[in-house]
Amino acid sequence: MAGAWSSTNVSGPGIRNTAGMAESAGGGLGRDEKASLRQAKEAERAFRASKGYVPDTLWNRLKARFRKRG
């Protein structure tokens, strides 16, 4: 077993598995990347509003998903 001592296989009291934390906490993106993604999201929201599109909200996405199911 080549990877027997990787961070995903080590466990016990006092040992914390942090292997998946980077993916769940922003995908390992730095501060600049997060800021640029936030700026892009705001720019897209402003563009959609200027064209008169329906705002992209969680509830609108859920409604659309349930309508598609039948």
C-alpha positions in Angstrom: 0.0 0.0 0.0 1.8 3.1 -1.2 -0.6 5.7 0.4 -1.2 4.0 3.7 -0.2 7.1 5.7 -2.0 9.8 3.7 -4.1 12.3 5.5 -7.3 10.6 4.4 -6.4 7.4 6.1 -5.1 8.7 9.4 -7.6 8.9 12.2 -7.8 8.9 16.0 -8.4 11.2 18.9 -6.6 14.5 18.3 -6.0 13.9 14.6 -8.2 16.0 12.3 -8.9 15.0 8.7 -8.5 18.2 6.7 -8.1 16.6 3.3 -11.6 17.6 2.1 -11.9 20.9 3.9 -10.3 22.9 1.1 -12.8 21.7 -1.4 -15.8 22.4 0.8 -14.6 25.8 1.9 -14.4 27.5 -1.5 -12.5 24.9 -3.5 -9.1 26.0 -2.4 -9.5 29.4 -4.0 -7.5 32.4 -2.7 -8.8 35.7 -1.7 -8.3 37.3 -5.1 -10.1 34.5 -6.9 -13.0 34.7 -4.6 -13.2 38.5 -5.1 -13.1 38.1 -8.8 -15.8 35.5 -8.8 -17.9 37.7 -6.5 -17.4 40.6 -8.9 -18.3 38.5 -11.9 -21.5 37.3 -10.2 -22.5 40.9 -9.4 -21.8 41.9 -13.0 -23.9 39.1 -14.4 -26.7 40.0 -12.0 -26.6 43.6 -13.1 -26.5 42.6 -16.8 -29.6 40.3 -16.3 -31.4 43.1 -14.5 -30.6 45.6 -17.3 -32.1 43.2 -19.9 -35.2 42.6 -17.8 -34.6 39.0 -17.1 -36.1 37.3 -14.1 -33.7 37.5 -11.1 -31.8 34.3 -10.5 -32.7 33.4 -7.0 -32.7 30.1 -5.1 -36.5 30.0 -5.0 -36.8 30.7 -8.7 -34.4 27.9 -9.5 -36.3 25.5 -7.2 -39.6 26.5 -8.8 -38.1 25.9 -12.3 -36.7 22.6 -11.3 -40.1 21.4 -9.9 -41.9 22.6 -13.0 -39.5 20.6 -15.3 -40.2 17.4 -13.4 -43.7 17.3 -14.5 
